[in-house]
């Protein structure tokens, strides 16, 4: 089952692009229109959309799109957030049900001396900076929906370099401390705002929304054997073939046979997923060939180095210098 995103989220992006007078190629629009009437479309297709947006070069386009989003653009997820009694509860729902919006990354709750916050780890590699700014802006906007008041974050961290004038970041995130070239994408709130309850939530409505969300999430859960292998490796790319087999309660021999029955190959699946992770992780500050090799489950850095050169045609350091230096994340 290929990763996907909701139609309503994609259509909201297209609507905002039109308002900004940004025109996409007819071929791409035609490809998106092929999914008209369906609830979701492939994440790969939205990757192409974001690449075109990025190439347009409009400063801060991600934040402009994020500000224009409304709860209905997130379907069930949007109404589930609105039924949450506090930002804390809403973030729990975001972590558990974010695949309903799109399967491009993973949210996590974090805690530090500043307060509570949300971390986002992308799995996509196309137009990462623009999309991260859409997501961070969406969280800031969504927090105001939940709280019912104009709460602002304490701090916002981006793994990429500054993409727009400082005034735009201040408009979106208020007086938050904005930091770039960080080790993670995160947005932090004070304890008071994190737990603030502006109203009592209708328990019946909340239960109904949770039931609907669980039903929809179950439909996205991988069911075929191949999909289960892909899901395990996507979430934990360091797992060995033996560990994958153990997780699925089969022998390694059975694992290979069942994949072969569906005309797939374990090695190809693992290599493709690790390649995606490598190209995503390499953009982060402080990532080394050794740390990435360990994260992806390679026995030593030299084995990973050979694989990386096979994927990209370049050595690790040459690739990072060519594609990351211009982003200011070396």
C-alpha positions as CSV (number, residue, x, y, z in Angstrom):
1,X,0.0,0.0,0.0
2,X,1.7,3.2,-1.2
3,X,1.8,6.2,1.2
4,X,-1.0,8.7,0.5
5,X,-2.5,12.0,1.5
6,X,-6.1,13.2,1.7
7,X,-7.7,14.9,-1.3
8,X,-9.0,17.8,0.8
9,X,-5.5,18.6,2.0
10,X,-4.2,18.6,-1.5
11,X,-7.1,20.7,-2.8
12,X,-6.5,23.2,-0.1
13,X,-2.9,23.6,-1.2
14,X,-4.0,24.0,-4.8
15,X,-6.6,26.6,-3.8
16,X,-4.0,28.7,-1.9
17,X,-1.5,28.4,-4.8
18,X,-4.2,29.9,-7.1
19,X,-4.8,32.8,-4.7
20,X,-1.0,33.4,-4.7
21,X,-1.1,33.4,-8.5
22,X,1.2,30.4,-8.7
23,X,0.5,28.2,-11.7
24,X,1.4,24.5,-11.9
25,X,2.1,22.5,-15.0
26,X,-0.9,21.2,-16.8
27,X,0.5,17.7,-16.8
28,X,0.7,17.7,-13.0
29,X,-2.8,19.1,-12.6
30,X,-4.1,16.4,-15.0
31,X,-2.4,13.7,-12.9
32,X,-4.0,15.0,-9.8
33,X,-7.4,15.3,-11.5
34,X,-7.3,11.6,-12.3
35,X,-8.0,11.0,-8.6
36,X,-11.0,13.2,-8.5
37,X,-13.8,11.6,-6.5
38,X,-11.3,9.5,-4.5
39,X,-10.6,10.3,-0.8
40,X,-6.8,10.0,-1.1
41,X,-4.0,10.3,-3.7
42,X,-0.5,9.0,-3.7
43,X,2.1,10.8,-1.7
44,X,4.5,10.6,-4.6
45,X,2.1,12.7,-6.6
46,X,2.1,15.4,-3.9
47,X,5.9,15.2,-3.8
48,X,5.8,16.4,-7.5
49,X,3.4,19.2,-6.5
50,X,5.7,20.4,-3.8
51,X,8.7,20.3,-6.0
52,X,7.0,22.6,-8.5
53,X,6.0,24.9,-5.6
54,X,9.6,25.0,-4.4
55,X,10.9,25.7,-7.9
56,X,8.6,28.8,-8.1
57,X,10.9,30.4,-5.4
58,X,8.3,32.4,-3.5
59,X,9.7,33.3,-0.1
60,X,7.8,31.9,2.8
61,X,5.3,30.1,0.6
62,X,5.0,27.2,3.1
63,X,3.9,29.6,5.9
64,X,1.4,31.3,3.5
65,X,-0.2,28.0,2.7
66,X,-0.2,26.9,6.4
67,X,-2.0,30.1,7.5
68,X,-4.7,29.5,5.0
69,X,-5.6,26.0,6.2
70,X,-8.9,25.4,7.9
71,X,-10.1,22.5,10.1
72,X,-12.2,21.1,7.3
73,X,-9.1,20.7,5.2
74,X,-8.0,17.9,7.5
75,X,-11.2,15.9,7.3
76,X,-11.8,13.7,10.4
77,X,-8.5,14.7,11.9
78,X,-9.5,18.4,11.9
79,X,-12.7,17.7,13.8
80,X,-11.0,15.3,16.1
81,X,-8.6,18.1,17.1
82,X,-11.5,20.6,17.6
83,X,-13.2,18.1,19.9
84,X,-10.1,18.0,22.1
85,X,-10.3,19.7,25.6
86,X,-6.7,20.9,25.5
87,X,-3.7,21.3,23.4
88,X,-2.1,18.4,25.2
89,X,-4.9,16.0,24.3
90,X,-5.0,17.4,20.7
91,X,-1.3,16.5,20.3
92,X,-2.0,13.0,21.5
93,X,-4.6,12.7,18.7
94,X,-2.1,14.2,16.2
95,X,0.5,11.7,17.1
96,X,-1.9,8.7,16.9
97,X,-3.9,9.8,13.8
98,X,-1.7,12.0,11.7
99,X,-1.6,9.3,8.9
100,X,-5.2,10.2,8.2
101,X,-4.0,13.5,6.8
102,X,-0.8,12.2,5.1
103,X,1.7,9.5,5.6
104,X,4.8,11.6,5.0
105,X,6.3,11.7,8.5
106,X,5.9,11.2,12.2
107,X,4.9,13.5,15.1
108,X,6.2,13.0,18.7
109,X,5.5,14.8,22.0
110,X,8.6,16.3,23.7
111,X,9.4,18.0,27.0
112,X,12.2,20.3,28.1
113,X,12.9,23.2,30.4
114,X,10.8,25.5,28.3
115,X,7.6,23.4,28.4
116,X,5.9,20.9,26.2
117,X,6.1,20.6,22.4
118,X,5.7,18.7,19.2
119,X,8.5,17.3,17.1
120,X,8.1,16.3,13.5
121,X,10.3,13.8,11.6
122,X,9.7,13.9,7.8
123,X,10.1,10.8,5.7
124,X,9.7,12.6,2.4
125,X,12.8,14.0,0.6
126,X,11.1,16.4,-1.9
127,X,10.8,20.1,-1.0
128,X,11.5,19.4,2.6
129,X,11.9,23.0,3.8
130,X,8.7,24.2,2.3
131,X,6.6,21.4,3.6
132,X,8.1,21.6,7.1
133,X,7.1,25.3,7.3
134,X,3.5,24.3,6.2
135,X,3.4,21.8,9.0
136,X,4.9,24.0,11.7
137,X,2.5,26.8,10.7
138,X,-0.4,24.4,10.7
139,X,0.5,23.3,14.3
140,X,0.6,27.0,15.5
141,X,-2.7,27.7,13.8
142,X,-4.3,24.5,15.1
143,X,-3.2,25.3,18.6
144,X,-5.3,28.5,18.5
145,X,-8.3,26.5,17.2
146,X,-8.0,24.1,20.2
147,X,-7.4,26.8,22.8
148,X,-10.0,29.2,21.5
149,X,-7.6,32.0,22.1
150,X,-4.5,33.5,20.5
151,X,-1.8,31.4,22.1
152,X,1.7,31.6,20.7
153,X,4.6,29.2,21.0
154,X,7.7,29.9,23.1
155,X,10.1,28.5,20.5
156,X,10.1,27.1,17.0
157,X,13.1,25.1,15.7
158,X,13.8,24.2,12.0
159,X,16.4,21.9,10.7
160,X,16.8,24.1,7.6
161,X,18.1,27.6,7.1
162,X,16.0,30.7,7.1
163,X,13.7,30.8,4.0
164,X,11.9,34.1,4.4
165,X,12.2,37.5,6.0
166,X,12.1,37.5,9.8
167,X,8.9,39.6,9.8
168,X,7.0,36.7,8.3
169,X,8.1,34.3,10.9
170,X,7.1,36.8,13.6
171,X,3.7,37.2,12.0
172,X,3.1,33.4,12.0
173,X,4.7,32.5,15.3
174,X,4.3,35.7,17.3
175,X,7.1,36.4,19.8
176,X,8.5,32.8,19.7
177,X,12.2,32.3,19.6
178,X,12.9,31.1,16.0
179,X,16.0,29.0,15.4
180,X,17.3,27.5,12.2
181,X,19.8,24.7,11.4
182,X,18.7,22.8,14.4
183,X,18.8,19.0,15.0
184,X,15.0,18.7,14.9
185,X,11.9,20.4,13.7
186,X,9.9,21.3,16.9
187,X,7.4,23.8,18.3
188,X,7.3,24.5,22.1
189,X,4.5,25.9,24.3
190,X,4.4,26.9,28.0
191,X,2.9,24.5,30.5
192,X,0.0,26.9,31.0
193,X,-1.0,27.0,27.3
194,X,-0.3,23.3,26.8
195,X,-2.9,22.3,29.5
196,X,-5.3,25.2,29.1
197,X,-9.0,24.2,28.8
198,X,-11.3,26.8,27.5
199,X,-14.4,24.6,27.6
200,X,-15.9,21.3,28.5
201,X,-15.9,18.9,25.5
202,X,-19.0,16.9,24.5
203,X,-17.9,13.4,25.5
204,X,-20.3,11.7,23.1
205,X,-19.1,13.7,20.1
206,X,-15.4,13.1,21.0
207,X,-16.1,9.3,21.3
208,X,-17.8,9.3,17.9
209,X,-14.9,11.2,16.3
210,X,-12.4,8.7,17.9
211,X,-14.4,5.7,16.6
212,X,-14.4,7.2,13.1
213,X,-10.7,8.0,13.2
214,X,-9.9,4.5,14.3
215,X,-12.0,3.0,11.5
216,X,-10.2,5.2,8.9
217,X,-6.8,4.5,10.4
218,X,-7.4,0.7,10.2
219,X,-8.1,1.1,6.5
220,X,-4.6,2.6,6.1
221,X,-2.9,-0.2,8.1
222,X,-0.8,-2.4,5.9
223,X,-2.5,-5.8,5.4
224,X,-0.4,-7.7,2.9
225,X,2.8,-9.4,4.0
226,X,4.9,-7.1,1.8
227,X,3.2,-4.0,3.2
228,X,4.0,-5.1,6.7
229,X,7.7,-5.6,5.9
230,X,7.8,-2.1,4.3
231,X,6.0,-0.6,7.3
232,X,8.5,-2.1,9.8
233,X,11.5,-1.0,7.8
234,X,10.1,2.5,7.2
235,X,9.6,3.0,11.0
236,X,12.8,1.2,12.1
237,X,15.3,1.1,9.2
238,X,18.0,-0.4,11.4
239,X,16.2,-3.7,11.8
240,X,18.0,-6.8,10.4
241,X,16.3,-9.4,8.2
242,X,16.3,-11.7,11.2
243,X,14.6,-9.1,13.4
244,X,12.0,-8.4,10.7
245,X,11.2,-12.1,10.5
246,X,10.9,-12.3,14.3
247,X,8.5,-9.3,14.3
248,X,6.3,-11.1,11.8
249,X,6.5,-14.4,13.6
250,X,8.1,-16.3,10.7
251,X,11.5,-17.7,9.8
252,X,13.9,-15.9,7.6
253,X,13.3,-18.5,4.9
254,X,9.6,-18.0,5.1
255,X,10.1,-14.2,4.9
256,X,12.0,-14.5,1.7
257,X,9.7,-17.0,0.2
258,X,6.5,-15.0,0.9
259,X,8.1,-11.9,-0.6
260,X,9.1,-13.9,-3.7
261,X,5.6,-15.1,-4.1
262,X,4.5,-11.5,-4.6
263,X,7.3,-10.9,-7.0
264,X,9.2,-8.7,-4.6
265,X,12.7,-9.0,-3.2
266,X,13.7,-8.2,0.4
267,X,17.0,-6.7,-0.6
268,X,15.3,-4.2,-3.0
269,X,12.7,-3.2,-0.4
270,X,15.3,-2.6,2.3
271,X,17.7,-0.7,-0.1
272,X,14.9,1.6,-1.3
273,X,13.7,2.4,2.1
274,X,17.2,3.0,3.5
275,X,18.0,5.2,0.5
276,X,15.0,7.4,1.3
277,X,16.0,7.7,4.9
278,X,19.6,8.5,4.0
279,X,18.6,11.3,1.6
280,X,16.3,12.7,4.2
281,X,18.7,12.5,7.2
282,X,21.8,13.8,5.4
283,X,20.2,17.2,5.2
284,X,20.3,17.5,9.0
285,X,23.1,19.4,10.8
286,X,25.8,17.2,12.4
287,X,24.9,14.0,10.5
288,X,28.0,12.0,9.7
289,X,28.6,9.0,7.5
290,X,29.2,6.9,10.6
291,X,26.0,8.0,12.5
292,X,23.9,7.5,9.4
293,X,25.4,4.0,8.8
294,X,24.5,3.0,12.4
295,X,21.0,4.5,12.1
296,X,20.3,2.5,9.0
297,X,21.6,-0.8,10.5
298,X,24.9,-1.2,8.6
299,X,27.7,-3.1,10.3
300,X,30.3,-0.5,9.4
301,X,30.5,2.9,7.7
302,X,32.4,1.5,4.6
303,X,29.4,-0.8,3.7
304,X,27.1,2.1,3.9
305,X,29.5,4.3,1.9
306,X,29.4,1.7,-1.0
307,X,25.6,1.6,-0.9
308,X,25.3,5.4,-0.8
309,X,27.5,5.8,-3.8
310,X,25.5,3.1,-5.7
311,X,22.3,5.1,-4.9
312,X,23.5,8.5,-5.8
313,X,26.6,8.2,-7.9
314,X,28.5,10.3,-5.4
315,X,30.3,9.6,-2.1
316,X,28.7,10.7,1.1
317,X,30.8,13.8,1.6
318,X,30.6,14.9,-2.0
319,X,26.8,14.5,-2.0
320,X,26.5,16.5,1.2
321,X,28.7,19.3,0.0
322,X,26.9,19.5,-3.4
323,X,23.3,19.4,-2.2
324,X,23.4,20.5,1.4
325,X,25.9,23.4,1.6
326,X,23.7,25.6,-0.4
327,X,21.0,25.1,2.2
328,X,23.2,26.2,5.0
329,X,23.0,23.0,7.0
330,X,26.6,21.8,6.7
